[in-house]
Amino acid sequence: MKKVNIADKLSLFSDHWNPRIIGELNGQHVKLVKLKGEFVWHKHDHEDEMFYVLDGCLKIEFRDKIVELLKNEFIIIPKGTEHRPVADEEVSVMLFEPATTLNTGDTFGNLTRNELEKI
């Protein structure tokens, strides 16, 4: 057991849309990621997904609405729900997801990360 300093972990990287694993529990990964710009439309057929905003403003676009998340706010996106994260400025996010979750869900491309770095 050891404590984790989130700010220290965030200082270890500067790229966007590339989640890092900072912890594991009960088959879940705790991830940090920095986002900027538009991600791809996608869905996760078998996993719910939780976005917790640590710093900045994140918009989650759905086909029928947009939800804006500010610092210290989170959203749980139910499995099978198509969505697209958008960050006009850099935002730092913590993700809670099953270890099997692929960041781009059912969509594959240059933003897909098959293997994540543990920091």
VENKAKA-V991525 format. One record per residue. N is the residue number from 0. SS is DSSP state (hx for helix, st for strand, lp for the rest). Layout:
BEGIN
n | ss
N | SS
N | SS
END
This chain:
BEGIN
n | ss
0 | lp
1 | lp
2 | lp
3 | lp
4 | lp
5 | hx
6 | hx
7 | hx
8 | hx
9 | hx
10 | lp
11 | lp
12 | lp
13 | lp
14 | lp
15 | lp
16 | lp
17 | lp
18 | lp
19 | st
20 | st
21 | st
22 | st
23 | st
24 | st
25 | lp
26 | lp
27 | st
28 | st
29 | st
30 | st
31 | st
32 | st
33 | st
34 | st
35 | st
36 | st
37 | st
38 | lp
39 | lp
40 | lp
41 | st
42 | lp
43 | lp
44 | lp
45 | lp
46 | lp
47 | lp
48 | st
49 | st
50 | st
51 | st
52 | st
53 | st
54 | st
55 | lp
56 | lp
57 | st
58 | st
59 | st
60 | st
61 | lp
62 | lp
63 | lp
64 | lp
65 | st
66 | st
67 | st
68 | st
69 | lp
70 | lp
71 | lp
72 | lp
73 | st
74 | st
75 | st
76 | st
77 | lp
78 | lp
79 | lp
80 | lp
81 | lp
82 | st
83 | st
84 | st
85 | st
86 | st
87 | st
88 | st
89 | st
90 | st
91 | st
92 | st
93 | st
94 | st
95 | st
96 | st
97 | st
98 | lp
99 | lp
100 | lp
101 | lp
102 | lp
103 | lp
104 | lp
105 | lp
106 | lp
107 | lp
108 | lp
109 | lp
110 | lp
111 | lp
112 | lp
113 | lp
114 | lp
115 | lp
116 | st
117 | st
118 | lp
END
